[in-house]
Amino acid sequence: MPSSVKVITDSASDLPDGILSGNDIAMVSLAIRFGNRDYIDRVDLPTEEFWKMIRSSTELPQTAAPSPGAFGSAFDEAFEAGYAGVLCITMSASMSATYQSAISAAKEHPNGTNIMVVDSQLVSMAEGLLVMRAAEAAATGTSLPELYESISAARERFGLYGLIGSLDHLRRGGRIGGAQAFLGSMLSIKPIVEVREGRVEPESRQRTRGRAIEHMIAKTADHGPLARVVIVNGDSGDATVLEEKTSTLDCASETYSVILGAVVGTHTGPDTVAICFERAPLQSPVHTESW
């Protein structure tokens, strides 16, 4: 076993299965409700099927945080596999009860003193990139307390800009935060949001999707030099355009695209596209291997 610390996250991180397995990361799924039916994200509701359903459904889906029991089961599996500790990284506590559920599970667990929970203050692949860094550090033998401190300190290096497909999804889902300033203007603007201090906040208003994509690239470039950049595609036809334009960024690794998951997609709707990034740490070598 390469690490003494198991890294666990939630399905809002949008980490693809290959990255989860390749980096020894466990995932606890949120629940998605369509009408009267409940699904477990990425267990009995594949992400591709979610986007088909949301395109055809007249009802907006809802999300629910995992129960403390779901996190407790993941913690059990880690200790039964021989890990000495668990670092659990969740989506922003300001967006979901997922963090509190993990905290409750850790407090109730027999090995609770060897479990630490981090509020990423992020979501989607911005959270996912933070989780990847934690897994890479765990694989080098970093202790649980050191891992907790370093990942908590690193959070400010990660961020995202998103071009929202439907503010109505955000509004009706109760996750709109400061982005409510955009309401009433959807016909004339293309709203760009960012996650700031753990909340979805308005970043700017653009007149066309083309200009919005250019703006997101420019804003991301302002954070350079970058360690990693990921494009997140919420059933959007122009995600490839955004990915192509990342070639202009000062980034140490190749850009990849992933599918926006049901947790975030429920609140943003189709035609959403986002750019998630990690700023390179100062005076520190950057990991550049492909995923």
C-alpha positions in Angstrom: 0.0 0.0 0.0 1.7 3.3 -1.1 0.1 5.6 1.4 -0.9 5.6 5.1 -3.7 8.2 4.4 -6.7 7.5 2.4 -8.2 10.5 0.5 -12.0 10.6 0.2 -14.1 13.1 -1.7 -17.7 13.6 -2.8 -19.2 13.3 -6.3 -19.5 17.1 -6.7 -15.8 17.0 -7.4 -16.5 15.7 -10.9 -13.3 13.5 -10.9 -13.5 10.9 -13.7 -13.4 7.3 -12.7 -10.0 6.8 -14.2 -8.5 9.6 -12.0 -10.2 8.3 -8.9 -8.8 4.8 -9.3 -5.4 5.9 -10.6 -4.9 8.2 -7.6 -6.4 5.9 -4.9 -9.2 8.3 -4.2 -12.6 7.1 -2.8 -15.8 8.9 -3.7 -19.0 9.3 -1.7 -22.0 10.1 -3.9 -24.7 12.7 -3.4 -28.3 11.9 -4.2 -30.2 13.2 -7.2 -34.0 13.4 -7.2 -36.0 13.5 -10.5 -39.7 13.8 -9.7 -40.6 11.0 -7.2 -37.5 8.9 -7.9 -34.2 9.1 -6.0 -30.8 8.2 -7.6 -27.3 7.8 -6.3 -25.1 10.0 -8.3 -22.8 8.0 -10.7 -24.0 4.7 -9.1 -27.4 4.2 -10.6 -27.5 7.5 -12.5 -24.6 7.7 -15.0 -23.7 11.3 -15.8 -24.4 10.9 -19.5 -27.9 9.6 -18.7 -28.4 12.6 -16.3 -27.9 15.1 -19.2 -30.4 13.2 -21.3 -33.0 13.3 -18.6 -32.5 17.0 -17.7 -32.9 17.9 -21.4 -36.2 16.1 -21.6 -37.7 16.6 -18.1 -40.2 19.3 -17.3 -39.2 19.1 -13.7 -35.9 20.4 -12.3 -34.0 17.7 -10.3 -32.9 18.3 -6.8 -29.7 17.2 -4.9 -29.2 15.9 -1.4 -26.1 15.5 0.7 -24.8 12.1 1.5 -25.9 10.8 4.9 -23.3 10.5 7.7 -23.7 6.8 7.3 -22.5 6.9 3.7 -19.3 8.7 4.8 -19.0 6.3 7.8 -19.1 3.3 5.4 -16.3 4.9 3.3 -14.3 5.5 6.4 -14.8 1.9 7.5 -13.5 0.6 4.2 -10.4 2.8 4.4 -9.5 1.5 7.9 -10.4 -2.1 7.0 -8.0 -1.8 4.1 -5.2 -0.9 6.5 -4.9 2.9 6.2 -3.9 4.7 9.3 -5.8 7.9 8.6 -8.4 9.5 6.3 -8.5 12.9 4.8 -12.0 13.7 3.5 -12.3 16.7 1.2 -15.9 18.0 0.4 -17.6 20.5 -1.7 -18.0 24.0 -0.3 -19.9 24.0 3.0 -21.7 27.1 1.8 -23.3 25.2 -1.0 -24.3 21.9 0.6 -24.7 20.0 3.9 -22.1 17.5 2.6 -19.3 18.9 4.7 -21.4 18.8 7.9 -22.4 15.2 7.1 -18.8 14.2 6.8 -18.0 16.0 10.1 -20.8 14.2 11.9 -19.6 10.8 10.5 -16.0 11.5 11.7 -17.2 12.5 15.2 -19.2 9.3 15.5 -16.5 7.0 14.0 -14.5 4.7 16.3 -11.3 6.0 14.6 -12.5 9.6 14.5 -9.3 10.9 15.9 -7.6 9.7 12.7 -10.1 11.3 10.3 -9.8 15.0 9.2 -12.4 16.8 7.0 -11.5 19.7 4.8 -14.1 22.1 3.4 -12.6 22.7 -0.1 -14.6 26.0 -0.5 -14.8 24.9 -4.1 -16.9 22.7 -6.4 -16.6 20.7 -9.6 -13.1 20.1 -10.9 -11.7 23.0 -8.9 -12.5 20.8 -5.9 -11.3 17.8 -7.9 -7.9 19.4 -8.6 -7.4 20.1 -4.9 -8.3 16.4 -4.1 -5.8 15.3 -6.7 -3.0 17.3 -5.0 -4.0 15.7 -1.7 -3.8 12.2 -3.1 -0.4 12.9 -4.7 0.9 14.2 -1.4 -0.6 11.2 0.5 1.2 8.9 -1.9 4.6 10.3 -0.8 3.9 9.4 2.8 2.8 12.8 4.1 1.2 12.4 7.5 -2.4 13.2 8.1 -1.9 16.4 10.1 0.7 17.7 7.6 -1.7 16.8 4.8 -4.6 18.6 6.4 -2.5 21.7 7.0 -1.0 21.8 3.5 -4.3 21.2 1.7 -6.2 23.7 3.8 -3.5 26.3 3.0 -3.5 25.4 -0.8 -7.2 26.1 -1.3 -6.6 29.7 -2.3 -4.6 28.5 -5.4 -7.7 26.9 -7.0 -10.6 28.4 -8.7 -13.1 28.3 -11.6 -15.0 30.6 -13.9 -18.3 29.3 -15.3 -20.6 30.3 -18.2 -24.0 29.4 -16.9 -26.5 27.8 -19.2 -29.6 28.6 -17.0 -29.8 30.9 -14.0 -33.3 29.5 -13.5 -31.7 26.3 -12.3 -29.5 28.2 -9.9 -32.5 30.3 -8.6 -34.9 27.4 -8.2 -32.2 25.2 -6.7 -31.4 27.8 -4.0 -27.7 28.0 -4.9 -27.7 31.3 -6.8 -26.0 33.4 -4.0 -24.8 36.7 -5.3 -25.5 35.7 -8.9 -29.1 36.7 -8.3 -27.9 40.1 -9.6 -28.1 38.6 -13.1 -31.8 37.7 -12.9 -34.0 39.6 -15.3 -31.2 40.0 -17.8 -30.8 36.5 -19.2 -32.1 37.5 -22.7 -29.4 40.1 -23.2 -26.4 38.7 -21.4 -24.3 35.6 -21.0 -23.6 35.4 -17.2 -20.2 34.4 -16.0 -19.9 33.3 -12.4 -17.0 32.4 -10.1 -16.7 30.6 -6.8 -15.5 33.1 -4.3 -15.1 32.4 -0.6 -17.1 29.2 -1.1 -20.1 30.8 -2.9 -21.3 31.2 -6.4 -20.9 34.9 -7.2 -21.3 37.0 -10.3 -18.1 37.8 -12.2 -19.3 39.7 -15.3 -21.9 40.0 -18.0 -21.0 39.3 -21.6 -23.0 39.9 -24.7 -22.2 36.7 -26.6 -21.0 33.2 -25.7 -17.9 33.8 -27.9 -17.0 36.9 -25.9 -17.8 35.1 -22.7 -15.3 32.3 -23.6 -12.6 34.8 -24.5 -13.3 36.6 -21.1 -12.9 33.4 -19.1 -9.6 32.6 -20.8 -8.4 36.1 -20.1 -9.4 35.9 -16.4 -7.8 32.5 -16.0 -4.6 33.9 -17.6 -4.5 36.5 -14.9 -3.9 33.8 -12.4 -0.8 32.4 -14.2 1.5 30.7 -14.2 -0.8 27.7 -13.9 -0.1 24.1 -12.8 -3.3 22.6 -14.2 -6.3 23.6 -16.2 -9.5 21.5 -16.8 -12.5 22.3 -19.0 -15.8 21.1 -17.6 -18.5 20.5 -20.1 -22.2 20.7 -19.0 -23.7 19.4 -22.3 -22.4 22.4 -24.1 -21.6 22.6 -27.7 -18.7 25.1 -27.3 -16.6 23.4 -24.6 -14.1 22.3 -27.3 -13.7 26.0 -28.3 -12.8 26.8 -24.7 -10.4 23.9 -24.6 -8.7 25.0 -27.8 -8.2 28.5 -26.5 -6.4 27.2 -23.4 -3.3 26.8 -25.6 -2.6 30.5 -24.9 -2.4 30.0 -21.2 0.9 29.7 -19.3 0.2 26.2 -18.0 2.7 23.5 -17.0 0.5 20.6 -18.1 -1.9 19.7 -20.9 -5.5 20.8 -20.7 -8.2 18.1 -20.4 -12.0 18.1 -20.5 -14.4 16.3 -18.2 -18.1 16.0 -18.1 -19.9 18.3 -15.6 -21.6 16.0 -13.1 -25.2 15.8 -11.9 -24.6 17.6 -8.6 -23.5 20.9 -10.2 -25.4 20.3 -13.4 -28.7 20.2 -11.5 -28.1 23.8 -10.4 -26.6 25.2 -13.6 -28.5 23.4 -16.4 -27.4 22.4 -19.9 -25.1 24.6 -22.0 -22.9 25.3 -19.0 -19.2 25.3 -19.5 -16.5 26.1 -17.0 -12.7 26.4 -16.7 -11.1 25.2 -13.5 -7.5 25.9 -12.6 -4.7 25.5 -10.2 -2.2 28.3 -9.8 1.4 27.1 -9.7 2.8 27.2 -6.1 5.5 29.8 -5.7 9.0 28.5 -5.8 7.9 24.9 -6.1 8.2 22.4 -8.9 5.0 21.7 -10.8 3.7 18.2 -11.5 3.3 17.8 -15.2 2.4 14.1 -15.9 -0.6 13.3 -18.0 -3.8 12.0 -16.4 
